[in-house]
């Protein structure tokens, strides 16, 4: 009756072992480290960078525990902070001779001390939030009016081009903020222009009015289209911020929208506020220019003469110099999309570019006059320009054209990403800034750990006193619940915050409720005269429905918090929901496995250790003592 088959015990053992394995990395702590990442989109971090850093550390006589390539950064781990600081100075001196235009970011970081064999199976510790690890908090205000003005400027150029193509004469196009004014001499031309706007510009609304002897058509962006522009600007800024924050080596940055025009950025573990502000506020722009292919320009490329007047010297990604004319053909503001792909003729990688109407007209004119000449795409960051690519113009270009040549699939993907995410869609300013020191974070960790540990010990002690051996089984099930909760959070690489630790302590109190229901149900069966084996079986079977109902209702509340909450509320909800799921497994299946293992093999079981079973006075079959009737199952 109360026996598990072997495969159920195997599942329980495997589950506990896996939970222990993935909880283990959280006990090794963190080691001081130095992270080297690229500060420029055109600079790559690869195995040669690792070799160079290893050589720098050997020359500086600094012993590193490990130097590894992790994605797009190199991380060097050390045994103490003195070695970390010495290594940072040595690496900065070697890789950043000119800090003003350095291609690298050298940042202090903390890495897990987990052994390699745990890391190999993706067993990693939980991330710690800003309130536990310390770091910086920014709130950024996005200038939505600037985004709308930028959109209106682009639409004004598109209107000018379309009116010219349709041969609709006008007396001038001017822009006043986000309103575009077009003047006409007669009503017939005015009506033709109004119909054109309605047919080809669905995002615009037009209103006409007399203006002296002329007529004026005022065009504005529709409210619903303006909201879409603002949403897209906010999303693009968040993506760009995320790409930039990767350079700081923050394990789990928080980048969240707050309201309609604000972005919250939290960087756990970062104490250098100045560097964080520099990275977040960095500007990057794209420019398309013609390559100077004159005799003087070619001589300047080889280094045999000076750069000719009206040109500039930039470097390509492979370090080769390119002499580029100063005249800007097109900027990144005209670029609307860049996608990697394959040429339909030779199946070689390419990048498809799309520009707005104004940019298409400029590209048509320039390409027609400069066939078989090179055009450079220059990326500017921190005032320094680098040539992303300099392809040859093979034909007349328009709104859509492609860049192809000797590039790999990876290079095509990288180039498309660089072209898309060059700059912010709208300017931002920091309106709130907070720094949380590591000492306060360590104090929060200590308080949270003690609250969970003492809460666990008190619960186990009370259960053992009140329910005796069954109480110890409940305590072991509670320990497994805590183990599985930490393991799942570690597997998901969730970020643990102070509200998350509060949810963990609450999960312990809620998890023990299931065991209390089971134990009281077993006591009730014993009180009604059932045999011990039958009481155990019936207690678990009948308590399961109640446990399921109560946990489902609590789970619904947790999912609601998870769906509609943000920030600390969401962190609480994640731990709360996972804690409910793990408690249902440990409190019912694991505790019953222990009970079955202990009592199930006894065929003639006469009593169970579940504490004192109180019966009301006058129960049949039980003698009353001093007005009380009691039976003890020991």
N, C-alpha and C positions, 0 to 999 in steps of 0.2 A: 504493500500500500504506500509506504513512505520511502520508496527507493527510487533514485534517479538511475537511468541507464548510463553506461560508461560514456557514451558520446556527449551527454549533457555535462558530466563532470569535466570532460575534455574541453568543451566550449568554455566553461567557467574558468578553468586553469589558463587556457590560451588568452582569454579576455583580460585576466588579471596580469599575466606576464606582459602582454602588449602594453597595457596601461602603465605598468611599472617602468617599462623600457622607455616610453615616450614622456614619462614624467621626470625621468632621471636627469635630463639636461638642465632642468631648472635648479638643481642643487650644486652645479659646478661653479656658478657665479660668472662674473665677467672679467676679462683681462683688458688692460689698456692697449690701445692700438692706434696706428696711424693709417689713414685712408688717403690714397692718391686717386683722383678722378680728373676727367677732362673739364676744363672751363670753357672750351671752345668746341663748337659743334663739328669742326673739321679735324680735330685732334683725336686719334684713337688710342685706346688703352689695350695693349695686347701682351703677349708673352715677352716681347723685347723690353717692354716697360718693367716687367717683373725682374728680368735679368739685370737691368740697369739699377733698379732700387736695391737689389741684393748686393751689387757691387758697391753702391754708395754706403750701405750699412757696414760692409766689410772694411772699407777704407776708414770709416768713422769709428771702427772697433766697437760697434753696438751689436750685441747678440739678440737676434729675433727668434722667438719660438716658432714662428711660421710666417712665410710670405706667400700669399695666394692671390690668384686672379679670380675675382668674384664678379661675374657679369661685365660691367663697364668700369670697374675700379680695381685697384690693387690694395690689399689690406695686409699690413704687417703687424703681428701680434707680439707683445712684449710681456715680461714677467713683472715689471714695476713701472711706476709713472716716471721715474728719473730716466730710464732707458727710452721711454716713449717720447719725452720732451727732447732728449738729445737726438733721437732719430728724426723727429720732426724738423729740427733746425738743420740737420745735415741734408735731409731730402729737399727742403726748401732752397738751401744754398746751391744744390746741384741742379735741380730741375727748374728753379725760378730765379735765374740771375737778374731779371728785370721784373720785379713784382707788379709793376704797372701794366705790363702786357704779357703776363704769364699764361701759358697754355694749360696749366694744371691748377687744381685746387688741392691743397694739402691740409687735411682736417684731422683733429683728434677725435677718436671714436672709442667705443667699448665693444668688444667681441666676446662671445661665449667661450668659456674654457672647455666646452664639451670635447671629449676625445674624437679622433677622426672616424672611428668605427660607428659612433652614434650619428655623426653628421652624414656618413655614407648612406644611412638608411633614412635620411631626412628627419631624424629625431632632433628637434631644435627647441630651445626654451621659448616661453611666451614672451612677446614684446611687452614692455612696460610703458604705460602712458606718461603724459607730461607731469601729472601730479605725483607719480611714484619715482620717476627717473630724473626729474628736473628738465629744464630746457626753456625755450622761448615761445611766446604766444603773440601772434599778430592778428589784428583785424584790419582788412584792407577795404577801402571804399573805391568802387569802380565808377569812373566818370561816364555814366550812360549817355549824357547829352553829347559828349565828344564822340561816342560811337555812332549816334544818330546823325551828327553833323558830318562825320566821315562818310556815312552811307549816302547822305544827301549830296555830297560833293561828287561821289561816284555816279549817282543817278543823273546829276546835271550833265556830266560828260556823255552819258548814254543818250540822254534826250537830244543833246546837240548833234550827235552823230546820226541818230535815226531821222531827225527832221531834215538833215542835209541829204540823206539817202532818199527820202520820200519827196524831196524838192519842195518842201514847205518853207516859204520865206518867212523870216521873223525879224523883229527889230532889235534883238539882243536877248541873251539869257544871263540872268544874274541870280545870285544866291544870297538870301538874307537869313542867316542862321540855318534852320532846317527847311525853310520855304524856298522854292525855286520859282522865280518870276520870268515869264516869257512874254514879250511884247509883240503885237501884231498891228498892221495898219488897217485891216478890214475884217468884217465878221466872218466872211467865207473862209479865210485862212485860219481864223480863230476856231471855227467849228471843225475844220479838218484836223487841226492840232489836238483838239479835245477828243475827237474820235480815236486818234492815234494813241493817245495816252490811255484811253479806256481799253483799247484792244491789246496793246503790247506791254503795258505796265500795270499789272493787276495790283501791285502794292501801293499805287499812287492814287490820290483823289485830287481832282482839279476843280477850281472855282474861278470864273471869269468876272471881270468888272471893267468899266470904262476907265481910262487913264488919260485924261486930257483929250487930245484928238486921236489917240490910239486906244487899243484894247490890251488888257493885261490878263494873262492866264497864270494863276497862282497854283502851283502843284505842291502837295505835301504828302508825306508818308502816312498811310492809313494807321489808325491806332493799333489794330491787330498785327499789322506788319512791323510797326515800331516795337511792340512787345517781343516779337520773334527776333528782331535784330538785337535787342537787349539780352535776351536769353542766350543767343548764340555767342555774343561778345563775352558774357559771363562764363560760359562753358569753355570757350577757347582760352580765356585767361587762366582758368583752373588747370587745363591741360598743360599750358605753357609753364605755369608755376610748378606743377608736378615734375616736369622735365628738368627744371632748374634745381629743384630741391634735391633731386637724385645726386647732384654733385656734392652735397654736404654729407652724404653717407648716412642720412637719417633712416633708421631701420623701418619705422612705421609712421611716416608723417600723416597728419590729419589736415586735409584740405576740404573744407565744407562750405557750401553756400549758406548764407544767413540773410534772410530777407530777400529783397529783389535786387539789391545792388551791393551786397557785401560778401566778402570771402574771409573765413577764419582759417588761419594757418597755425598749426601747432607742430613744433619740432622737438620731440623728446631727445634729450641727451646733448643738445647743442647749447653751449654756454657763450659762444662768441656772437653776441648780438650784431656787432658791426658787420661781420662777414655774412651773416644771414640776411641782413638788410641789403647788402651789396648784391647778393645773388638774386634776391627777389625783385629788386628794382632795376636789374640790368636790362638794357634795351638792345635789340638786334634788328637790323634792317637788311633788306635785299635790294640790290641794284643791278640792272642789266646795262652793260656798256660794250662798246666795240673795242676790239683789240687793235692796238696801233701796229699795223703791219708795214709801216714805212721802213726805209733803209735805216733811218735813225732808231726806230723802235726795235728792229731786229738786233742792231748793234748793242742797244741798251740791255736787251734780254741776255745776250752773251756776256755782258759785263765789260765790254771793250770801250763803251762810251757812256756819257751821262744820259739820264732820261730826258727825252725831248720836251719842249715847252708844250703844255696842254695835255700831258699824259702823266700817269702815275705807275709806280712799280708795286705789284702785289705778288704773293706766292701762291702756287697751287697746293693742293693737299699733299702731293708728293715732294714738295719743296722747290719745284722748278719756278723760276721767275716769269711773270707775264707783265708786259707793258700794256696798260689799259688807258684809253682816252678818258679824260675827266668828264666829258659830257655824258649825263645820265639819260639813257633811252627810256627806261621804265623802272619803277620801284616795286617793292613787294606789295604795296597797297593795291596795285592793279591785278595781282595774282589771286585768283579765286579758288584754284584747286591744283593739286599735283599728285598723280597716281602712278605707281610703277606698273609695268606690263612687259609684253614681248612684241617685237616687230613682226607683223604678219608675213613679211617677205623672207627674212632670214632667221626669224625666231630668236633674235638677240635681245637682251634686256634693254628696256627703254623707260623713259619717264614722260608721261603725257601731262602737258601744262595747259591750263585754261586761264585766260585773262578776261577782264571786263571789256565792254565795247570800246571805251577810250583806248585801252591798251592794245586791243586788236587792230584799231586803225593805225596806231603808231607802229606796231610791229609790221603791218603790211607795207607801210611807206619805207621803213628802214630796211627791211629785208629785200624789197625790190631794188633798192639802190646799192645794196652791199652783198650781192650774191657771191658765194665762194669765199667770203671773208668770215673771220671768227668773231663770235660774240661771247663775252665773259659774263658769268653770273657771280657777283661778288657779295659775300656775306660780311656785314659789319657788326662787330661786337666790341663794346668798350672802346669805340673809336678806331679800332684796328680792322682792316679789311683783308679778307682771304678769298681767293678764287675757288668756288666750288667746282665749276666746270667751264670750259671754253670751247664749245662745239662750233663746227663750220656751218654757216647758213647754206643749206642745200636747195632751197626754193622759197617762194613767196609764202610768208607766214600770215596767220590771221588770229582769230580768237583762240583757236586750239592748234597747238603744234607739239612736237615731240623732241626730246633730246635722246640721242642714241650714239652708239660707238663702242669702244673697247671698255665696257664696264660689266661687272659681274651682277648677279641677281641681288646680292647683299648691298653692293654699291648703289644699285638703282633704288632699292628700298630706303637706304640711308639718305640719298639725295632727295627723294620725294618727301621724306620726313622733315629734312632741313628746310626745304622750300615751303612746306605747309606751316611749320611751327616757328617761323623766324621771329615774329614779334608779337606783342600783346595786341588784342583786338581793340582795347580801350585803355587809356591811362588809369593808373590806380595810385592811391596814396595811403600810407599807414596812419590810421586814426586811433589805434590803441596798441599798446605794446607792454607786455609783462614778461619778466624773467623769474623763473622758479629755480632756486639753487639746488644742487645735488644733496645738500645736507637736509633740507626740508623733505626732499623726495625719500631719502633713506629713513627719515623719521616716520613718514607715512607708511612705508613698507613695514617697518618694525611694528607700528600700531596695528596695521591690518593683519599681519602674521599672528600677533599675539591674540587678537580678537578671535580669529578662526581657530587657533590652537586651544585657547582656554575654553572657548565654546564647545569644541569637540570633546575635550577631556571631561568637562562638567556633565555633558549629555551622556557620555559613556559610563561615568561613575553613577549617575542617577539611575540609568537603565539597569546596571549590574546590581545595584542595591534593591531595586523594586522588582525586577524580573529574574534575578539570579542568573542561571546559565543561559536562559533565553535572552536576557539582557546583554550578556557578553556576545552572543551571536549577533544581536542587533548592533552592538558596537563595532564588531568586525565588518558587518555589512556597511555601516556608516563610513568606516575607513576606506573600504573599497569604492564607495560612492565618491569620496573626496579624491581618491587616486584617479578614478576614471574621469572625473570632471576636469582635473588639471591636465590629464593626458589629452582629452579631446580639445581643450583650449590650445594646448601646445601643437597638436596636429594641424589645427586650423590656422595656426600662427596668429591667434587673436591678440588684441592689445588689452592687457589687464590694467584697469584704472582703479582708483579708490572706490568708486561706486561698484565696480566689479567685485572687489574684495568684500564689500558689504553684502552683495548678492550671494557670494560664496558662503559667508557666515549664515545668512538667512536660509540658504539651500540645505545646510546641515539640520537646522531646526525643523524645516518642512519634511526632510527625508525621514527623520525619525518617527514622524507621525504615522507613516505606513507600518512600521514595525510595532508601534503601540496598538494600532488597529488589529494587527495579526495576533499579537500576544493576548490582548483582551478577548479576542474571539475564541482563541484556544482555551482561555480560562473559563469563558462562558460555557463551552462544550463540556469541560470537566465539571463545572458546577451543575450541569444538567445530568450528570451521571454517565457521560460517554467514556469509553475506554481511552487511555492515553493516545494510542496510535490513531484511533478514529478521531479524537479531538484535534490532533495535529493536522490530519488530512482535511477535516471539515473547516478548521480555523483558517487555513491558507486558501482553500477554495472559495469560501464565502466572503472572506475579507477582500479578495481580489477585485470584485465588482465595485465595492465602495472606494477602494484605492484608485481604481481607474477613473471613476467619475470625478473624484476630488482633484486628481492631477490634471485631467483634461480641462476642467474649468480654470484652474490656475494657469495652465499652458496657454489658453486662449488670451488671458490677460497679459501674459508675457509676450505673446506674438503681437498683440496690439501695441504694446510699448516698443517692440522692435520695428514695427512697420511705421509708426507715426512719431516715434521719439527721435532725438538727435543728441549728439554729444554724450554727456554723462548718463542720460536716461537710456540711450541705446547700449552703452557699455554695461549698465546694470541688467538690461533685458537679455543680452546675449548670454551672460553667465546664468541668469535666472532660468532661461529656457533649457539650456544644456543641463543644468542641475536637476531639473524636473525629470528629464529623460533618463539620466544616469541613476537617479534615485529609484525609479520604477524598476530598473533592472536589478540594482543591488539589494533593495529592501525586500523584494519578493523572490526573485529567482536565486540570488546568491545566498540569502539568509536561509531559504528553504533547503538549498543544497547542504549547508552546514548542519541544519537540523536533521535532515535525512541521513547524512553521513554518521551523525552521532547516535541517533535513536532508531533509524530505520533497520539496522541489522539485528536489533533485539526483538525476538519473536514474542516473548512473554514480558512485555513492558508493563510494570506495575505503577510507576510514578514518573513524573517529569519535573525538572527543576525550573519552575516558572513563578516562584514566589508564593505568597499566601493568597488562597482563593477564599474570599469572604462570601458567606451565605447569609441571607436574612434569617432572623430568629424563627424557629419552628419548622425549618425544612425537614422533610421526612428522611429518616435514615441517618440523621446526624444528631448526636446528643448535644443538648444545649449546655453551655457552661457560663454561669454568671450572666444569664440573659443573652449570651451571644452564641452563635453557632458558627463553627469554623472547621474547615478542612484544609490541610496543607499538602500540596503536591510537591514532594521533594525527591 
